[in-house]
Amino acid sequence: TLPHIGWNQVQLASPHPLFDGIDDGADFYFVHSYVGAPEEASVTVATTDHGRSFVSAIARGPLLGVQFHPERSGDDGLRLLANFTGLVRAARARAA
């Protein structure tokens, strides 16, 4: 059901370093009125249920995307942001 505003669980569909140290089913804060529908199921990292299941995190190579707001999602959101910056640093170091 849209719009979707509030806390909801994110279930991991496949392991990804973006979610290192974050429990499967962790709560994140959502504020959105649409859902993405990737053409390739292989990019799905996490899903969430709100009226129906939808993709809430994707990864394809260096491209990462989340449907929720990590900056508003407490400790798990901060962990996700730290993981993201770590991935960026590692990619920059490989490129140097």
C-alpha positions in Angstrom: 0.0 0.0 0.0 1.3 3.4 -0.9 2.3 5.8 0.4 4.6 4.0 2.8 5.7 6.0 5.8 7.3 4.5 8.8 9.5 1.7 10.1 9.6 -1.6 8.4 11.8 -4.7 8.2 14.3 -5.3 5.5 14.8 -9.0 4.6 18.1 -9.9 2.9 17.6 -11.7 -0.4 21.4 -12.2 -1.0 24.5 -11.3 1.0 26.1 -8.0 0.2 28.8 -6.0 2.1 26.4 -3.1 2.2 24.6 -5.0 5.0 27.6 -6.3 6.9 26.9 -6.2 10.6 23.2 -5.7 10.1 20.7 -8.4 11.1 18.3 -9.9 8.5 15.0 -8.3 9.3 16.4 -5.1 10.7 14.1 -2.1 10.8 14.7 0.9 8.5 12.7 4.1 8.0 10.7 4.4 4.8 9.1 7.5 3.2 8.0 6.8 -0.4 5.1 6.8 -2.8 6.5 4.4 -5.4 8.4 1.2 -5.6 11.1 0.2 -8.1 10.7 -2.9 -10.2 14.1 -4.1 -11.4 14.1 -6.0 -14.7 16.8 -8.3 -13.5 16.1 -10.2 -10.3 19.8 -10.7 -9.8 20.2 -7.1 -8.6 17.9 -7.6 -5.6 19.8 -7.5 -2.3 16.8 -7.0 0.0 13.0 -6.9 0.0 10.4 -5.5 2.3 6.7 -6.3 2.8 4.1 -3.5 3.0 0.9 -4.6 1.5 3.0 -6.7 -0.8 6.7 -7.6 -1.2 8.9 -5.1 -3.0 12.6 -4.6 -3.7 14.1 -2.3 -1.0 17.8 -2.6 -1.9 19.7 -3.3 -5.1 23.3 -3.7 -6.2 24.8 -4.0 -9.6 28.5 -3.6 -9.7 29.4 -0.3 -8.1 25.7 0.9 -8.3 23.9 0.6 -5.0 20.4 1.8 -4.2 18.0 1.6 -1.2 14.3 2.4 -1.0 14.5 3.5 2.7 16.3 6.4 4.4 19.4 5.1 6.2 20.1 8.6 7.6 16.9 8.3 9.6 17.2 4.6 10.5 19.1 4.7 13.8 22.1 2.4 14.5 21.5 0.1 11.5 21.2 3.1 9.2 24.5 4.4 10.5 26.1 1.0 10.0 24.8 0.8 6.4 26.2 4.3 5.7 29.6 3.3 7.2 29.6 0.1 5.1 28.8 2.3 2.0 31.7 4.7 2.7 34.0 1.7 3.2 33.0 0.3 -0.2 33.7 3.6 -1.8 37.1 3.9 -0.1 38.0 0.4 -1.2 36.9 1.1 -4.8 39.0 4.3 -4.8 42.0 2.5 -3.5 41.7 -0.2 -6.2 41.5 2.5 -8.8 44.6 4.4 -7.6 
